[in-house]
Amino acid sequence: MSRSHKANHYGTLVERKAADRYDLELDRCSWHDAKRPDGTPVEIKSAMHRHADGQPGTFKLYDQYHNRLRAESGWYVFGVYRVRGQGINVLEWEMRHSSRLPQLNWHGGGSHRSAKQAKITVTEMFHQ
């Protein structure tokens, strides 16, 4: 399994756990992953606690999805995980309104997206 395929797999596991933890209905569309019981959109972001090289994981946000979430007064759920066998162990959770994020520095989003991206490290999100 490639690294990006694994990351997608682990992200899906975090989404399922987040839905259970925060009573969310998974509703994957192009710009959010779930909805709260009142219909408010929620984007679920996951990051590995530490990578193999020892660096802290990062949450990747994309401007077009973030802007839509902000316009809809949506929320983010951030989950930090560690791989355990075929699954994951979520170490930390945070649910935050989309207006309450650390400073976002937007830059090119890579060749696969026509969006700009911002990265928030696990340290920035959880250990401020």
N, CA, C and O atoms as a MOPAC input file, in Angstrom:
PM7 MOZYME 1SCF
protein

 N      0.84700 1    -1.17500 1     0.00000 1
 C      0.00000 1     0.00000 1     0.00000 1
 C      0.89400 1     1.24000 1     0.00000 1
 O      1.81000 1     1.34100 1     0.81600 1
 N      0.63700 1     2.18000 1    -0.90300 1
 C      1.44900 1     3.38800 1    -0.99200 1
 C      1.19400 1     4.29400 1     0.20900 1
 O      0.20000 1     4.14900 1     0.92100 1
 N      2.11700 1     5.23000 1     0.41500 1
 C      1.99200 1     6.14500 1     1.55500 1
 C      0.70000 1     6.96100 1     1.48200 1
 O      0.02100 1     7.13000 1     2.49500 1
 N      0.35100 1     7.47300 1     0.28900 1
 C     -0.87100 1     8.27300 1     0.17400 1
 C     -2.11400 1     7.40900 1     0.37200 1
 O     -3.10800 1     7.87100 1     0.93300 1
 N     -2.06300 1     6.15500 1    -0.08800 1
 C     -3.19700 1     5.25200 1     0.11300 1
 C     -3.36400 1     4.93800 1     1.59400 1
 O     -4.48800 1     4.86700 1     2.09100 1
 N     -2.25300 1     4.74900 1     2.30000 1
 C     -2.31100 1     4.50900 1     3.74600 1
 C     -2.87800 1     5.72700 1     4.46700 1
 O     -3.73100 1     5.59500 1     5.34500 1
 N     -2.40600 1     6.90100 1     4.09600 1
 C     -2.89800 1     8.12800 1     4.73300 1
 C     -4.40200 1     8.26600 1     4.52200 1
 O     -5.12000 1     8.66000 1     5.44200 1
 N     -4.88300 1     7.95000 1     3.33000 1
 C     -6.31300 1     8.00300 1     3.04400 1
 C     -7.07000 1     6.98700 1     3.89800 1
 O     -8.13600 1     7.28500 1     4.43800 1
 N     -6.50800 1     5.79100 1     4.01300 1
 C     -7.12000 1     4.73900 1     4.83700 1
 C     -7.21500 1     5.19500 1     6.29400 1
 O     -8.27100 1     5.07300 1     6.91500 1
 N     -6.12500 1     5.71500 1     6.83500 1
 C     -6.12200 1     6.16400 1     8.23400 1
 C     -7.05800 1     7.35300 1     8.42500 1
 O     -7.73000 1     7.45900 1     9.45100 1
 N     -7.10100 1     8.23800 1     7.44700 1
 C     -8.01400 1     9.37700 1     7.52600 1
 C     -9.46900 1     8.93200 1     7.58300 1
 O    -10.27100 1     9.51100 1     8.31400 1
 N     -9.80900 1     7.90500 1     6.81200 1
 C    -11.16700 1     7.35800 1     6.83900 1
 C    -11.48900 1     6.77200 1     8.21300 1
 O    -12.59900 1     6.93500 1     8.71800 1
 N    -10.51500 1     6.09300 1     8.81100 1
 C    -10.72800 1     5.55000 1    10.15800 1
 C    -10.95400 1     6.66900 1    11.17200 1
 O    -11.80600 1     6.54400 1    12.05200 1
 N    -10.20000 1     7.75700 1    11.05500 1
 C    -10.39100 1     8.90700 1    11.95200 1
 C    -11.77400 1     9.50800 1    11.74300 1
 O    -12.43700 1     9.87700 1    12.71200 1
 N    -12.21800 1     9.61200 1    10.49600 1
 C    -13.55600 1    10.14600 1    10.22500 1
 C    -14.63200 1     9.32900 1    10.93100 1
 O    -15.53500 1     9.88900 1    11.55300 1
 N    -14.53600 1     8.01000 1    10.83400 1
 C    -15.53700 1     7.14700 1    11.48600 1
 C    -15.52900 1     7.32300 1    12.99900 1
 O    -16.58800 1     7.39700 1    13.62100 1
 N    -14.34800 1     7.39100 1    13.59000 1
 C    -14.23700 1     7.57600 1    15.03900 1
 C    -14.74700 1     8.95900 1    15.44800 1
 O    -15.37600 1     9.10400 1    16.49600 1
 N    -14.47900 1     9.96400 1    14.63000 1
 C    -14.95800 1    11.31800 1    14.92300 1
 C    -16.48300 1    11.36800 1    14.87400 1
 O    -17.11500 1    12.01500 1    15.70800 1
 N    -17.06700 1    10.68400 1    13.89600 1
 C    -18.52800 1    10.65700 1    13.78200 1
 C    -19.14800 1    10.07200 1    15.04600 1
 O    -20.13900 1    10.59500 1    15.55500 1
 N    -18.56800 1     8.99400 1    15.54700 1
 C    -19.07000 1     8.38700 1    16.78800 1
 C    -18.86000 1     9.31700 1    17.98500 1
 O    -19.76900 1     9.51800 1    18.79100 1
 N    -17.68100 1     9.86900 1    18.09100 1
 C    -17.32800 1    10.70500 1    19.25400 1
 C    -18.17700 1    11.96500 1    19.35400 1
 O    -18.60900 1    12.34500 1    20.44200 1
 N    -18.41900 1    12.62200 1    18.19700 1
 C    -19.09600 1    13.92400 1    18.19900 1
 C    -20.52500 1    13.86600 1    17.66500 1
 O    -21.11100 1    14.90700 1    17.36800 1
 N    -21.09000 1    12.67600 1    17.53800 1
 C    -22.46400 1    12.50600 1    17.05600 1
 C    -22.66300 1    13.19100 1    15.70400 1
 O    -23.58900 1    13.98300 1    15.52500 1
 N    -21.78800 1    12.87400 1    14.76600 1
 C    -21.84300 1    13.45500 1    13.42800 1
 C    -22.39300 1    12.43400 1    12.44300 1
 O    -22.23100 1    11.22600 1    12.61400 1
 N    -23.04100 1    12.94600 1    11.41700 1
 C    -23.48800 1    12.10200 1    10.31400 1
 C    -22.48900 1    12.27600 1     9.17800 1
 O    -22.32500 1    13.37800 1     8.65600 1
 N    -21.82100 1    11.19100 1     8.79400 1
 C    -20.89200 1    11.28900 1     7.67800 1
 C    -21.65700 1    11.65600 1     6.41700 1
 O    -22.65600 1    11.02200 1     6.07500 1
 N    -21.18400 1    12.67000 1     5.74100 1
 C    -21.86700 1    13.23700 1     4.58100 1
 C    -20.78400 1    13.78100 1     3.66100 1
 O    -20.67500 1    14.99000 1     3.45700 1
 N    -19.99700 1    12.88500 1     3.11400 1
 C    -18.84200 1    13.31500 1     2.33200 1
 C    -19.28800 1    13.98200 1     1.03600 1
 O    -19.90900 1    13.36900 1     0.16800 1
 N    -18.95400 1    15.22900 1     0.94700 1
 C    -19.15400 1    15.94800 1    -0.31300 1
 C    -17.81100 1    16.57300 1    -0.66600 1
 O    -16.80100 1    16.24200 1    -0.04500 1
 N    -17.77800 1    17.44600 1    -1.62400 1
 C    -16.49000 1    17.97000 1    -2.07300 1
 C    -15.80800 1    18.86700 1    -1.04500 1
 O    -14.58600 1    19.01500 1    -1.09200 1
 N    -16.54500 1    19.46600 1    -0.12500 1
 C    -15.92100 1    20.45200 1     0.76600 1
 C    -16.08900 1    20.18000 1     2.25600 1
 O    -15.57200 1    20.94500 1     3.07000 1
 N    -16.79100 1    19.12200 1     2.64000 1
 C    -16.84900 1    18.72400 1     4.04700 1
 C    -17.10500 1    17.22000 1     4.15200 1
 O    -17.48500 1    16.56300 1     3.18300 1
 N    -16.88400 1    16.69800 1     5.36400 1
 C    -16.97200 1    15.24900 1     5.57100 1
 C    -18.21400 1    14.80500 1     6.32200 1
 O    -18.63200 1    13.65400 1     6.20100 1
 N    -18.80400 1    15.69700 1     7.08900 1
 C    -19.90500 1    15.29800 1     7.96900 1
 C    -20.77000 1    16.50900 1     8.28700 1
 O    -20.47700 1    17.64000 1     7.89900 1
 N    -21.86600 1    16.21800 1     9.02100 1
 C    -22.74600 1    17.28300 1     9.50500 1
 C    -23.07300 1    17.02800 1    10.96400 1
 O    -23.18900 1    15.88300 1    11.40000 1
 N    -23.22100 1    18.11100 1    11.71100 1
 C    -23.70000 1    18.02000 1    13.08100 1
 C    -25.20300 1    17.74600 1    13.03400 1
 O    -25.81700 1    17.88700 1    11.97600 1
 N    -25.80800 1    17.35700 1    14.16300 1
 C    -27.24900 1    17.07800 1    14.15700 1
 C    -28.10800 1    18.25000 1    13.64800 1
 O    -29.19400 1    18.03200 1    13.10900 1
 N    -27.62300 1    19.49300 1    13.81800 1
 C    -28.37600 1    20.65600 1    13.33600 1
 C    -28.10900 1    20.97100 1    11.86700 1
 O    -28.63200 1    21.95500 1    11.34300 1
 N    -27.29400 1    20.14200 1    11.19100 1
 C    -27.01700 1    20.33300 1     9.76800 1
 C    -25.76600 1    21.13900 1     9.47100 1
 O    -25.40400 1    21.29000 1     8.30400 1
 N    -25.09600 1    21.66000 1    10.48600 1
 C    -23.88200 1    22.45000 1    10.28500 1
 C    -22.76900 1    21.55300 1     9.72500 1
 O    -22.53700 1    20.46200 1    10.24700 1
 N    -22.07900 1    22.00300 1     8.67100 1
 C    -21.02200 1    21.17800 1     8.07400 1
 C    -19.78300 1    21.08200 1     8.97000 1
 O    -19.44100 1    22.00600 1     9.70800 1
 N    -19.13500 1    19.93200 1     8.86900 1
 C    -17.91700 1    19.65500 1     9.63500 1
 C    -16.88800 1    19.02400 1     8.70400 1
 O    -17.18600 1    18.07500 1     7.97900 1
 N    -15.68600 1    19.55900 1     8.73700 1
 C    -14.55500 1    18.97500 1     8.00900 1
 C    -13.69100 1    18.25200 1     9.02900 1
 O    -13.31800 1    18.83100 1    10.04900 1
 N    -13.37000 1    16.99500 1     8.76300 1
 C    -12.59000 1    16.18000 1     9.68700 1
 C    -11.17800 1    16.04800 1     9.13500 1
 O    -10.97600 1    15.58500 1     8.01200 1
 N    -10.21000 1    16.45900 1     9.93600 1
 C     -8.81400 1    16.42300 1     9.52800 1
 C     -8.05400 1    15.47800 1    10.44700 1
 O     -8.29800 1    15.42900 1    11.65200 1
 N     -7.13400 1    14.73600 1     9.86200 1
 C     -6.33700 1    13.80000 1    10.65000 1
 C     -4.86000 1    14.01700 1    10.36100 1
 O     -4.47000 1    14.45900 1     9.28000 1
 N     -4.05800 1    13.69300 1    11.35800 1
 C     -2.60500 1    13.77200 1    11.19600 1
 C     -1.96400 1    12.71700 1    12.07600 1
 O     -2.40900 1    12.46000 1    13.19500 1
 N     -0.91100 1    12.11300 1    11.55000 1
 C     -0.13700 1    11.16800 1    12.33300 1
 C      0.60300 1    11.94700 1    13.41500 1
 O      1.08400 1    13.05400 1    13.17300 1
 N      0.69100 1    11.37000 1    14.59700 1
 C      1.36500 1    12.02900 1    15.72500 1
 C      2.78300 1    12.43100 1    15.35200 1
 O      3.15300 1    13.60000 1    15.46200 1
 N      3.55800 1    11.48300 1    14.92100 1
 C      4.92700 1    11.73500 1    14.44200 1
 C      5.17900 1    10.83600 1    13.23900 1
 O      4.73900 1     9.68800 1    13.19300 1
 N      5.89100 1    11.38100 1    12.28100 1
 C      6.27200 1    10.59300 1    11.11200 1
 C      7.50000 1     9.75000 1    11.44700 1
 O      8.11500 1     9.92500 1    12.49800 1
 N      7.84500 1     8.84600 1    10.55500 1
 C      8.99300 1     7.95800 1    10.76400 1
 C     10.28100 1     8.74100 1    10.98900 1
 O     11.18100 1     8.26800 1    11.68300 1
 N     10.37700 1     9.94200 1    10.40500 1
 C     11.58100 1    10.75800 1    10.58200 1
 C     11.55700 1    11.57700 1    11.87900 1
 O     12.46900 1    12.36200 1    12.13500 1
 N     10.51100 1    11.39100 1    12.69800 1
 C     10.42800 1    12.08700 1    13.98100 1
 C      9.73200 1    13.43500 1    13.93600 1
 O      9.48900 1    14.04700 1    14.97600 1
 N      9.41000 1    13.90200 1    12.73200 1
 C      8.75000 1    15.19800 1    12.60300 1
 C      7.27700 1    15.08800 1    12.99200 1
 O      6.64700 1    14.06200 1    12.73500 1
 N      6.71800 1    16.14400 1    13.61300 1
 C      5.29300 1    16.09000 1    13.95000 1
 C      4.43800 1    16.07600 1    12.68500 1
 O      4.81400 1    16.63300 1    11.65400 1
 N      3.28900 1    15.43400 1    12.78900 1
 C      2.36000 1    15.39000 1    11.66600 1
 C      1.76100 1    16.75800 1    11.38400 1
 O      1.88500 1    17.69000 1    12.17900 1
 N      1.10900 1    16.85400 1    10.22900 1
 C      0.46300 1    18.10800 1     9.84300 1
 C     -0.94800 1    17.85700 1     9.35200 1
 O     -1.24500 1    16.82400 1     8.75200 1
 N     -1.81200 1    18.82800 1     9.62000 1
 C     -3.16100 1    18.85800 1     9.07500 1
 C     -3.09200 1    19.74600 1     7.84000 1
 O     -2.56400 1    20.85500 1     7.90900 1
 N     -3.61900 1    19.27600 1     6.71000 1
 C     -3.60600 1    20.06100 1     5.47800 1
 C     -5.00000 1    20.60100 1     5.21800 1
 O     -5.97400 1    19.85000 1     5.16800 1
 N     -5.08100 1    21.91600 1     5.05400 1
 C     -6.33500 1    22.58600 1     4.73400 1
 C     -6.20600 1    23.19400 1     3.35100 1
 O     -5.12100 1    23.62000 1     2.95400 1
 N     -7.30400 1    23.23600 1     2.61900 1
 C     -7.32300 1    23.81600 1     1.28300 1
 C     -8.24300 1    25.02500 1     1.27400 1
 O     -9.35000 1    24.98200 1     1.81000 1
 N     -7.76800 1    26.11100 1     0.65600 1
 C     -8.46400 1    27.38900 1     0.75600 1
 C     -9.90900 1    27.35200 1     0.27800 1
 O    -10.78300 1    27.91800 1     0.93400 1
 N    -10.18200 1    26.70000 1    -0.84900 1
 C    -11.54800 1    26.72500 1    -1.37500 1
 C    -12.52300 1    26.01000 1    -0.43000 1
 O    -13.67200 1    26.43100 1    -0.29700 1
 N    -12.08000 1    24.94400 1     0.21800 1
 C    -12.94200 1    24.22300 1     1.16500 1
 C    -13.05700 1    24.99700 1     2.47400 1
 O    -14.13000 1    25.07300 1     3.07100 1
 N    -11.94100 1    25.56900 1     2.91000 1
 C    -11.95500 1    26.35800 1     4.14400 1
 C    -12.87600 1    27.57700 1     3.98700 1
 O    -13.66500 1    27.88100 1     4.88200 1
 N    -12.77100 1    28.25900 1     2.86500 1
 C    -13.61300 1    29.44200 1     2.64300 1
 C    -15.09500 1    29.07600 1     2.63000 1
 O    -15.92000 1    29.81700 1     3.16500 1
 N    -15.43100 1    27.96400 1     2.03700 1
 C    -16.83200 1    27.51400 1     2.01700 1
 C    -17.29300 1    27.15000 1     3.43300 1
 O    -18.40500 1    27.48800 1     3.83800 1
 N    -16.43300 1    26.46500 1     4.17400 1
 C    -16.76000 1    26.10400 1     5.55500 1
 C    -16.97200 1    27.35500 1     6.39700 1
 O    -17.90300 1    27.41400 1     7.20000 1
 N    -16.10900 1    28.35900 1     6.21600 1
 C    -16.25400 1    29.63000 1     6.94800 1
 C    -17.57800 1    30.31100 1     6.57500 1
 O    -18.28300 1    30.81500 1     7.44900 1
 N    -17.91300 1    30.32400 1     5.28800 1
 C    -19.14800 1    30.96000 1     4.83100 1
 C    -20.37600 1    30.28000 1     5.43100 1
 O    -21.40000 1    30.92900 1     5.64700 1
 N    -20.28300 1    28.98700 1     5.69900 1
 C    -21.38900 1    28.21300 1     6.27000 1
 C    -21.30600 1    28.11900 1     7.79500 1
 O    -22.08800 1    27.39900 1     8.41700 1
 N    -20.35500 1    28.84600 1     8.39900 1
 C    -20.12700 1    28.82600 1     9.84400 1
 C    -19.88900 1    27.40500 1    10.36000 1
 O    -20.41200 1    26.99200 1    11.39500 1
 N    -19.06800 1    26.67300 1     9.58500 1
 C    -18.79800 1    25.27500 1     9.88800 1
 C    -17.69800 1    25.06300 1    10.91100 1
 O    -17.09500 1    26.00400 1    11.42700 1
 N    -17.46100 1    23.78600 1    11.18400 1
 C    -16.53000 1    23.35100 1    12.22000 1
 C    -15.48700 1    22.42300 1    11.62800 1
 O    -15.67500 1    21.84800 1    10.55600 1
 N    -14.38600 1    22.29200 1    12.34900 1
 C    -13.37600 1    21.28600 1    12.06400 1
 C    -13.29500 1    20.33600 1    13.24800 1
 O    -13.48300 1    20.74000 1    14.39600 1
 N    -13.01400 1    19.07500 1    12.96300 1
 C    -12.58500 1    18.12100 1    13.98200 1
 C    -11.17500 1    17.71500 1    13.59000 1
 O    -10.93600 1    17.29400 1    12.45800 1
 N    -10.24200 1    17.84200 1    14.52600 1
 C     -8.85900 1    17.45200 1    14.31600 1
 C     -8.57700 1    16.22500 1    15.16100 1
 O     -8.83000 1    16.22300 1    16.36600 1
 N     -8.05400 1    15.18300 1    14.53700 1
 C     -7.70500 1    13.95200 1    15.24200 1
 C     -6.25200 1    13.59300 1    14.98800 1
 O     -5.81600 1    13.50300 1    13.84100 1
 N     -5.50500 1    13.39000 1    16.06500 1
 C     -4.10600 1    12.98200 1    15.97100 1
 C     -4.04000 1    11.49100 1    16.28100 1
 O     -4.52400 1    11.04600 1    17.32200 1
 N     -3.44800 1    10.73100 1    15.38600 1
 C     -3.45400 1     9.28300 1    15.55900 1
 C     -2.05700 1     8.68500 1    15.53000 1
 O     -1.09200 1     9.30100 1    15.07700 1
 N     -1.99100 1     7.47300 1    16.02800 1
 C     -0.80600 1     6.62000 1    15.94000 1
 C     -1.28400 1     5.30700 1    15.32800 1
 O     -2.34500 1     4.80000 1    15.69100 1
 N     -0.50500 1     4.75800 1    14.40400 1
 C     -0.86000 1     3.49700 1    13.76100 1
 C     -0.66500 1     2.35800 1    14.76200 1
 O      0.35300 1     2.27100 1    15.44900 1
 N     -1.67500 1     1.49200 1    14.82000 1
 C     -1.64500 1     0.30500 1    15.68100 1
 C     -2.09500 1    -0.88900 1    14.85200 1
 O     -3.28800 1    -1.04800 1    14.59500 1
 N     -1.15600 1    -1.73100 1    14.43000 1
 C     -1.50600 1    -2.87800 1    13.59700 1
 C     -2.13800 1    -2.41000 1    12.29500 1
 O     -1.55800 1    -1.60000 1    11.57200 1
 N     -3.33500 1    -2.92300 1    11.99500 1
 C     -4.06900 1    -2.52200 1    10.79400 1
 C     -4.91600 1    -1.27900 1    11.03500 1
 O     -5.50400 1    -0.73300 1    10.10200 1
 N     -4.97800 1    -0.83300 1    12.28700 1
 C     -5.83900 1     0.29600 1    12.62400 1
 C     -5.06100 1     1.46900 1    13.19100 1
 O     -3.87000 1     1.64300 1    12.93400 1
 N     -5.77200 1     2.26300 1    13.96700 1
 C     -5.19100 1     3.46600 1    14.56000 1
 C     -5.65700 1     3.61200 1    16.00100 1
 O     -6.66100 1     3.03300 1    16.41400 1
 N     -4.91300 1     4.38700 1    16.73800 1
 C     -5.29500 1     4.82000 1    18.07000 1
 C     -5.29500 1     6.34800 1    18.03100 1
 O     -4.24900 1     6.95900 1    17.80900 1
 N     -6.44900 1     6.96700 1    18.24300 1
 C     -6.50900 1     8.42700 1    18.23400 1
 C     -6.05500 1     8.91700 1    19.59800 1
 O     -6.63700 1     8.56100 1    20.62200 1
 N     -5.01500 1     9.73300 1    19.60400 1
 C     -4.38900 1    10.21000 1    20.83000 1
 C     -5.01800 1    11.49700 1    21.35400 1
 O     -5.14300 1    11.68800 1    22.56400 1
 N     -5.40800 1    12.36700 1    20.44600 1
 C     -5.98200 1    13.65800 1    20.83700 1
 C     -7.06800 1    14.05400 1    19.85600 1
 O     -6.99800 1    13.75800 1    18.66400 1
 N     -8.07600 1    14.73300 1    20.39300 1
 C     -9.18700 1    15.25500 1    19.58800 1
 C     -9.35400 1    16.73300 1    19.88500 1
 O     -9.05700 1    17.20400 1    20.98300 1
 N     -9.82900 1    17.44600 1    18.89600 1
 C    -10.19600 1    18.85200 1    19.08800 1
 C    -11.29100 1    19.17200 1    18.08500 1
 O    -11.14600 1    18.89300 1    16.89500 1
 N    -12.38400 1    19.75400 1    18.55800 1
 C    -13.41800 1    20.26600 1    17.65700 1
 C    -13.39000 1    21.77700 1    17.79100 1
 O    -13.55700 1    22.31800 1    18.88400 1
 N    -13.17700 1    22.45100 1    16.67200 1
 C    -13.04600 1    23.91100 1    16.67500 1
 C    -13.88400 1    24.52700 1    15.57400 1
 O    -14.01800 1    23.98500 1    14.47700 1
 N    -14.43900 1    25.67500 1    15.90700 1
 C    -15.13800 1    26.45500 1    14.88700 1
 C    -14.11100 1    26.89200 1    13.84100 1
 O    -12.95300 1    27.15200 1    14.16600 1
 N    -14.54000 1    26.96800 1    12.61100 1
 C    -13.62400 1    27.30900 1    11.51700 1
 C    -13.02000 1    28.71000 1    11.65000 1
 O    -12.05900 1    29.03200 1    10.95000 1
 N    -13.55900 1    29.53200 1    12.52000 1
 C    -13.00000 1    30.88100 1    12.73700 1
 C    -11.90500 1    30.88600 1    13.80100 1
 O    -11.27800 1    31.92100 1    14.02300 1
 N    -11.66200 1    29.76500 1    14.45900 1
 C    -10.73100 1    29.71400 1    15.59100 1
 C     -9.51000 1    28.82400 1    15.31700 1
 O     -9.19400 1    27.93700 1    16.11000 1
 N     -8.84200 1    29.06200 1    14.21100 1
 C     -7.67000 1    28.27600 1    13.86000 1
 C     -6.40200 1    29.09200 1    14.07900 1
 O     -6.44700 1    30.32100 1    14.12400 1
 N     -5.26700 1    28.40200 1    14.21400 1
 C     -3.99500 1    29.14100 1    14.22100 1
 C     -3.84400 1    29.90600 1    12.90500 1
 O     -4.57700 1    29.66000 1    11.94700 1
 N     -2.90000 1    30.82100 1    12.87100 1
 C     -2.62300 1    31.59500 1    11.65400 1
 C     -2.39100 1    30.65700 1    10.47500 1
 O     -1.56500 1    29.74800 1    10.55400 1
 N     -3.11700 1    30.87700 1     9.38700 1
 C     -2.97600 1    30.05100 1     8.18500 1
 C     -2.13100 1    30.78300 1     7.15700 1
 O     -2.40600 1    31.93700 1     6.82700 1
 N     -1.11000 1    30.11800 1     6.65300 1
 C     -0.24800 1    30.66700 1     5.61100 1
 C     -0.47500 1    29.85200 1     4.34900 1
 O     -0.00300 1    28.72100 1     4.23700 1
 N     -1.20500 1    30.43900 1     3.39200 1
 C     -1.58900 1    29.72300 1     2.18300 1
 C     -0.44700 1    29.73300 1     1.17900 1
 O      0.24500 1    30.73800 1     1.02100 1
 N     -0.25700 1    28.60600 1     0.50400 1
 C      0.75000 1    28.47800 1    -0.54400 1
 C      0.23500 1    27.48800 1    -1.57800 1
 O     -0.84800 1    26.92600 1    -1.41200 1
 N      0.99700 1    27.27100 1    -2.63800 1
 C      0.57200 1    26.37300 1    -3.70900 1
 C      0.14000 1    25.01700 1    -3.18700 1
 O      0.76300 1    24.47100 1    -2.27700 1
 N     -0.92500 1    24.47200 1    -3.75800 1
 C     -1.50600 1    23.23300 1    -3.25700 1
 C     -0.99800 1    21.97300 1    -3.90400 1
 O     -1.51900 1    20.89200 1    -3.62700 1
 N     -0.00200 1    22.07200 1    -4.75500 1
 C      0.50300 1    20.87700 1    -5.42000 1
 C     -0.18900 1    20.65700 1    -6.75500 1
 O     -1.19400 1    21.30100 1    -7.05500 1
 N      0.33800 1    19.76700 1    -7.53500 1
 C     -0.14500 1    19.57100 1    -8.89900 1
 C     -1.52300 1    18.92600 1    -8.96600 1
 O     -2.20300 1    19.04700 1    -9.98500 1
 N     -1.95300 1    18.24400 1    -7.90700 1
 C     -3.23000 1    17.53300 1    -7.96400 1
 C     -4.42200 1    18.39700 1    -7.55900 1
 O     -5.56500 1    17.94800 1    -7.65300 1
 N     -4.18000 1    19.60200 1    -7.12100 1
 C     -5.28300 1    20.46600 1    -6.70500 1
 C     -5.09500 1    21.85500 1    -7.29900 1
 O     -3.96900 1    22.32300 1    -7.47400 1
 N     -6.20700 1    22.50300 1    -7.60300 1
 C     -6.12100 1    23.87200 1    -8.10300 1
 C     -6.34700 1    24.85200 1    -6.95600 1
 O     -6.76000 1    25.99200 1    -7.17100 1
 N     -6.07500 1    24.39800 1    -5.74700 1
 C     -6.29500 1    25.21200 1    -4.55500 1
 C     -4.96200 1    25.54400 1    -3.90600 1
 O     -3.92900 1    24.95100 1    -4.21700 1
 N     -5.01500 1    26.49800 1    -3.00700 1
 C     -3.86800 1    26.75600 1    -2.15100 1
 C     -4.06800 1    25.95200 1    -0.88000 1
 O     -5.19700 1    25.65100 1    -0.49200 1
 N     -2.96500 1    25.61000 1    -0.24000 1
 C     -3.07500 1    24.83300 1     0.98300 1
 C     -2.34900 1    25.52600 1     2.12500 1
 O     -1.45200 1    26.34200 1     1.91200 1
 N     -2.75100 1    25.18900 1     3.32000 1
 C     -2.06900 1    25.62300 1     4.53600 1
 C     -1.87700 1    24.38700 1     5.38700 1
 O     -2.71600 1    23.48700 1     5.38900 1
 N     -0.78500 1    24.34500 1     6.10200 1
 C     -0.50600 1    23.22000 1     6.98900 1
 C     -0.46600 1    23.72200 1     8.42100 1
 O      0.11200 1    24.76700 1     8.72000 1
 N     -1.09500 1    22.95000 1     9.29700 1
 C     -1.05100 1    23.22500 1    10.72900 1
 C     -0.39800 1    22.01000 1    11.36900 1
 O     -0.88500 1    20.89000 1    11.21300 1
 N      0.69000 1    22.21900 1    12.08100 1
 C      1.34300 1    21.07500 1    12.71200 1
 C      0.54100 1    20.64000 1    13.93900 1
 O     -0.20800 1    21.41700 1    14.53000 1
 N      0.72600 1    19.38700 1    14.29300 1
 C      0.09300 1    18.85200 1    15.50000 1
 C      0.47900 1    19.72500 1    16.68900 1
 O     -0.35900 1    20.01900 1    17.54200 1
 N      1.73500 1    20.13700 1    16.74900 1
 C      2.22200 1    20.97200 1    17.84900 1
 C      1.47200 1    22.30600 1    17.89700 1
 O      1.08700 1    22.74900 1    18.97900 1
 N      1.26000 1    22.94600 1    16.76300 1
 C      0.53500 1    24.21600 1    16.72600 1
 C     -0.89900 1    24.05500 1    17.21900 1
 O     -1.41500 1    24.92100 1    17.92600 1
 N     -1.53700 1    22.96100 1    16.85200 1
 C     -2.93900 1    22.77000 1    17.17400 1
 C     -3.15600 1    22.37500 1    18.63200 1
 O     -4.11200 1    22.82900 1    19.26200 1
 N     -2.29200 1    21.54900 1    19.16000 1
 C     -2.56200 1    20.94600 1    20.46800 1
 C     -1.65100 1    21.39900 1    21.60000 1
 O     -1.98000 1    21.18200 1    22.76600 1
 N     -0.53500 1    22.01200 1    21.29700 1
 C      0.41700 1    22.30800 1    22.37100 1
 C      0.82300 1    23.77700 1    22.36500 1
 O      2.00500 1    24.11400 1    22.43300 1
 N     -0.17500 1    24.63300 1    22.28200 1
 C      0.08600 1    26.07700 1    22.23400 1
 C      0.22300 1    26.62900 1    23.62900 1
 O      0.44500 1    27.82800 1    23.79900 1

